[in-house]
Amino acid sequence: MRETDQTGDLPRILLDWYDVHARQMPWRVAPADRKAGQLPDPYHVWMSEIMLQQTTVAAVRDYFTRFVARWPAVADLAGAEDADVMGEWAGLGYYARARNLLKCARVVVAEHGGAFPADHDALLKLPGIGPYTAAAVSSIAFDVPRTVLDGNVERVMARLYDIHTPLPAAKPELMALAETLTPQDRPGDYAQAVMDLGATICSPKSPACGICPWRDPCLARTRGTAADLPKKTPKKPKPVRHGTVYLAQRADGAWLLETRPDKGLLGGMLGWPGSEWLDTQEERPMGEPPVQASWQPLDGEVRHTFTHFHLMLSVQTATIAADTAPTKGAFIPPDKFRPSDLPTVMRKAFDLSRK
């Protein structure tokens, strides 16, 4: 038996801390309100968890608020136009999540009568919901004792039990340890509590061990290893890809844009026509311009980082006649064009053209 297993009721200690220190979030029911009988909205829990994947709470707050104001229920979202949802999502990144958000909403309406299932296995069958999200929704929304394991919880478990196996290989071990602590009582609040602990106290750098509710049983604190955990397998350097985008504007102010294919990076998003993005040490790929024009290169370039590579784009601009027909894309009138509807990398190209 591990040392830490003999230290008492860790879940109760953490819940007592959470009752006082829970973070306020627009999708969360505060612990006092939950005790008073207020139940979380599964739609809000699900949407927040999808948005929070690979993204920070600070980045998600405004997006979540706008989404639920525009589409207050899952049926409203299911009936939304794809382009409207993708436009609202623009800038949040990882755009496959937005496509799956729509797919999932439509399945919930079509197959579950507009109500999210409480069953973990049923949640796993929904588009875009993996083991972590299913556990989060079933525990937080329905108080089912399922174990959540995000980056915050991995860090807390690695330190609490002084686990030196590097991630991602350590995930099964950390999940097993987290499962031993998941309580039958208030599992939803506990799931949020342990994530809050990692986000606010057991932080990646300079953890605030002195005010941690699990300070005494934490093996890494006792052994002086907390700052070194969790260990991670070194990542390979990201490759650099290159490409070109073409920004064409008619005399009437309309911009030439295309909707990217549903599959692949930035799938379903508006973007500027351009070349492929290639790993090349030679001349930057140009591709075929979308329309015959006198193209002018802009000074500078767009730099953007995706999960698996860095991207460097050159930008070509042109003003074209009203009767010029493009070979791809379509002209968007100025009163219909919002730069905020563009994904970040495409908006960077637009911003560069405005300088």
C-alpha positions in Angstrom: 0.0 0.0 0.0 1.3 3.4 -0.9 2.1 6.0 1.8 -0.5 8.4 0.6 -3.3 5.8 0.8 -3.0 5.9 4.6 -3.6 9.6 4.9 -7.3 9.8 5.4 -10.3 10.9 3.4 -8.7 12.7 0.5 -11.9 13.2 -1.5 -13.7 14.8 1.5 -10.7 17.1 2.2 -10.7 18.2 -1.4 -14.5 18.8 -1.5 -14.3 20.9 1.7 -11.7 23.0 0.0 -13.8 23.2 -3.2 -16.8 24.4 -1.3 -14.9 27.5 -0.4 -12.5 28.0 -3.4 -14.4 26.8 -6.4 -13.8 28.9 -9.5 -16.8 30.7 -10.9 -17.5 29.8 -14.6 -20.5 30.6 -16.8 -21.2 26.9 -17.4 -20.7 25.8 -13.8 -23.2 25.4 -10.9 -21.5 26.5 -7.7 -21.2 23.9 -5.0 -23.6 25.8 -2.7 -26.2 26.0 -5.5 -25.8 22.3 -6.3 -26.4 21.4 -2.6 -29.5 23.5 -2.8 -30.8 21.4 -5.6 -29.8 23.3 -8.8 -28.7 20.9 -11.4 -26.1 21.6 -14.2 -27.4 21.9 -17.7 -25.8 18.9 -19.7 -25.8 21.1 -22.8 -23.7 23.7 -21.0 -21.4 21.1 -19.6 -20.9 19.3 -22.9 -20.3 22.6 -24.8 -17.8 23.9 -22.3 -15.9 20.6 -22.3 -15.6 20.5 -26.1 -14.5 24.1 -26.1 -11.9 23.6 -23.4 -10.1 20.8 -25.2 -6.6 22.1 -25.9 -7.7 25.6 -24.9 -7.7 27.7 -21.7 -10.6 28.7 -19.5 -9.8 32.4 -20.2 -10.0 31.8 -24.0 -13.3 29.9 -23.8 -15.4 32.1 -21.5 -16.5 34.7 -24.2 -17.0 32.0 -26.8 -19.2 30.0 -24.5 -21.3 33.0 -23.6 -21.9 34.0 -27.2 -22.8 30.4 -28.2 -25.4 29.8 -25.5 -26.8 33.3 -26.1 -27.3 32.6 -29.8 -28.2 28.9 -29.4 -29.7 28.5 -25.9 -30.5 24.8 -26.3 -29.1 21.9 -28.1 -32.0 21.9 -30.5 -31.2 25.5 -31.5 -27.6 24.5 -32.2 -28.7 21.5 -34.2 -30.8 23.7 -36.4 -28.1 26.3 -37.0 -26.4 26.9 -40.3 -22.9 25.4 -40.5 -21.3 28.6 -41.7 -22.8 30.5 -38.7 -21.4 28.1 -36.2 -18.0 28.0 -37.9 -17.9 31.8 -37.9 -18.7 32.0 -34.2 -16.0 29.4 -33.5 -13.3 31.3 -35.6 -10.2 32.0 -33.5 -10.8 29.3 -31.0 -8.7 26.8 -33.0 -8.9 23.0 -33.5 -11.8 23.5 -35.9 -12.7 19.8 -36.1 -14.3 20.4 -32.7 -16.8 22.9 -34.2 -17.7 20.4 -36.9 -18.2 17.7 -34.3 -20.2 20.1 -32.1 -22.8 20.4 -34.9 -22.8 16.7 -35.7 -23.2 15.8 -32.0 -26.1 18.3 -31.5 -27.9 16.9 -34.4 -27.5 13.3 -33.2 -28.7 14.3 -29.7 -31.8 15.8 -31.2 -32.5 13.1 -33.8 -31.7 10.0 -31.7 -32.1 11.2 -28.0 -35.0 13.5 -28.2 -32.8 16.6 -27.6 -31.6 15.3 -24.2 -28.0 14.2 -23.6 -27.8 10.6 -22.3 -26.4 10.2 -18.7 -24.9 6.8 -19.6 -21.2 6.9 -20.2 -21.2 4.3 -23.0 -24.0 6.2 -24.8 -22.1 9.4 -24.5 -19.1 7.7 -26.1 -21.1 6.9 -29.2 -21.8 10.6 -29.9 -19.6 12.5 -32.5 -16.6 14.2 -31.0 -16.9 12.7 -27.5 -14.0 10.6 -26.3 -13.3 9.0 -22.9 -12.4 12.2 -21.1 -15.4 14.2 -22.3 -17.8 11.3 -21.7 -16.5 11.0 -18.1 -16.7 14.8 -17.6 -20.3 15.1 -18.9 -21.5 12.0 -17.0 -19.9 13.1 -13.7 -20.4 16.8 -13.8 -23.9 16.9 -15.4 -25.3 13.7 -14.0 -23.3 13.0 -10.8 -22.3 9.6 -12.1 -19.0 8.5 -10.4 -16.7 8.5 -13.5 -13.1 9.6 -13.3 -11.8 12.6 -15.3 -8.2 12.7 -16.3 -7.1 15.9 -18.0 -3.7 17.6 -17.9 -4.5 19.2 -14.5 -5.5 15.9 -12.9 -2.5 14.1 -14.4 -0.2 16.6 -12.8 -2.0 16.4 -9.4 -1.8 12.6 -9.4 1.8 12.5 -10.5 2.8 14.7 -7.6 0.4 13.3 -5.0 1.9 9.8 -5.6 5.3 10.9 -6.8 5.1 9.1 -10.1 8.2 9.5 -12.3 7.0 7.5 -15.3 7.0 10.1 -18.2 3.8 11.1 -20.0 2.2 9.9 -22.1 3.3 6.4 -20.9 2.2 7.2 -17.4 -1.5 7.8 -18.3 -2.8 4.3 -17.4 -1.1 4.4 -14.0 -2.3 7.9 -13.3 -5.8 7.0 -14.3 -5.8 4.0 -12.0 -4.7 6.2 -9.1 -7.3 8.8 -9.9 -10.0 6.2 -10.0 -9.2 5.1 -6.5 -10.0 8.6 -5.3 -13.2 9.2 -7.2 -16.0 9.2 -4.6 -19.5 7.9 -4.9 -20.8 11.0 -3.1 -20.7 14.3 -5.1 -18.5 12.9 -7.9 -19.4 15.8 -10.2 -18.2 18.4 -7.7 -15.1 16.2 -7.0 -14.2 16.1 -10.7 -14.3 19.9 -10.9 -12.5 20.2 -7.6 -9.5 18.1 -8.6 -9.3 20.0 -11.9 -9.5 23.3 -10.0 -6.7 22.1 -7.7 -4.4 21.5 -10.7 -5.3 24.8 -12.4 -5.0 27.1 -9.4 -2.6 25.5 -6.8 -0.8 22.5 -8.2 0.2 24.5 -11.2 2.9 23.4 -13.7 5.5 25.9 -12.4 5.9 27.1 -8.8 3.0 25.1 -7.2 1.6 26.7 -4.1 2.2 23.7 -1.9 1.8 25.8 1.3 -1.9 26.3 0.8 -2.8 23.0 -0.9 -5.5 21.0 0.8 -3.5 17.8 0.0 -0.2 19.3 1.2 0.4 16.8 4.0 -0.2 13.5 2.0 1.6 14.7 -1.1 4.6 12.5 -1.6 6.3 14.8 -4.2 6.1 17.7 -1.7 7.6 15.6 1.1 10.4 14.3 -1.2 11.1 17.6 -2.9 10.2 16.4 -6.4 7.1 18.4 -7.1 8.7 20.9 -9.4 10.0 18.0 -11.6 6.7 16.3 -12.1 5.0 15.2 -14.2 7.9 14.0 -16.3 7.3 14.1 -20.1 8.8 12.3 -23.0 10.7 15.0 -25.1 8.8 16.1 -28.1 10.3 16.0 -31.6 10.9 19.4 -33.2 8.0 20.6 -35.3 8.6 20.8 -39.0 8.1 24.1 -40.9 5.7 24.2 -43.8 5.4 27.0 -46.4 2.7 28.3 -48.7 1.0 31.2 -50.3 -2.4 32.8 -50.0 -4.1 35.2 -52.4 -6.2 38.1 -51.2 -8.2 39.5 -54.1 -10.7 42.4 -53.7 -13.0 43.9 -56.3 -13.4 47.6 -56.8 -16.8 47.3 -55.0 -15.1 46.0 -51.9 -16.0 42.3 -52.2 -13.4 39.8 -51.1 -12.6 36.5 -52.8 -12.9 33.7 -50.3 -13.4 30.0 -50.3 -14.9 27.4 -47.9 -12.2 24.9 -47.1 -13.0 21.2 -47.5 -14.7 19.6 -44.4 -11.8 17.3 -43.8 -8.4 18.4 -42.8 -7.0 21.5 -41.1 -9.4 24.4 -40.9 -12.1 22.2 -42.4 -15.3 24.0 -43.2 -13.9 27.4 -42.4 -13.7 30.4 -44.7 -10.2 31.1 -46.0 -8.2 32.8 -48.7 -7.5 30.7 -51.8 -3.9 29.6 -51.9 -1.3 26.9 -52.4 -0.7 23.6 -50.6 1.3 23.8 -47.4 4.5 21.9 -48.0 7.7 21.0 -46.2 10.3 22.4 -48.5 13.7 24.0 -48.2 13.4 25.3 -51.8 11.3 28.0 -53.3 8.1 28.7 -51.5 5.0 27.0 -53.1 2.9 29.4 -55.0 0.0 27.3 -56.4 -2.3 28.6 -59.0 -3.8 32.1 -58.4 -7.6 31.9 -58.1 -8.0 34.7 -60.7 -6.0 36.4 -63.4 -4.7 39.6 -62.0 -1.6 41.7 -61.4 -0.6 40.1 -58.1 1.7 42.0 -55.7 3.6 40.3 -52.9 3.3 41.9 -49.4 6.3 42.6 -47.3 6.6 40.3 -44.4 4.9 36.9 -44.0 2.3 35.2 -41.8 3.6 32.9 -39.1 1.3 30.5 -37.3 1.8 27.3 -35.2 -0.5 24.3 -35.4 -0.3 21.3 -33.2 2.2 19.4 -35.4 3.9 22.0 -37.5 4.8 25.7 -37.9 3.4 27.5 -41.0 4.9 30.4 -42.9 2.7 32.0 -45.6 3.6 34.6 -48.1 0.7 36.9 -49.1 -0.2 38.1 -52.6 -2.8 40.8 -53.1 -4.6 42.2 -56.1 -7.5 44.6 -57.0 -9.6 43.2 -59.8 -12.3 44.2 -62.1 -16.0 43.5 -61.3 -16.4 41.2 -64.3 -13.4 39.0 -63.5 -14.5 35.3 -62.9 -12.4 33.4 -60.4 -11.4 29.8 -60.9 -12.2 29.0 -57.3 -13.9 30.6 -54.4 -16.6 33.2 -54.4 -16.8 37.0 -53.8 -18.3 38.0 -50.4 -19.8 41.5 -50.4 -18.2 43.9 -47.9 -21.4 44.0 -45.8 -21.3 40.2 -45.4 -17.6 39.9 -44.7 -16.4 39.8 -41.1 -12.7 39.3 -40.5 -13.6 37.8 -37.2 -15.2 34.9 -39.1 -11.8 33.8 -40.4 -9.6 31.3 -38.5 -6.6 32.9 -36.9 -4.1 32.1 -39.5 -6.3 33.6 -42.3 -7.1 36.7 -40.2 -3.3 37.2 -39.8 -3.0 37.4 -43.6 -5.9 39.9 -43.7 -4.3 42.0 -41.0 -1.0 42.0 -42.8 -2.8 43.3 -45.9 -4.2 46.2 -43.9 -0.8 47.5 -42.8 
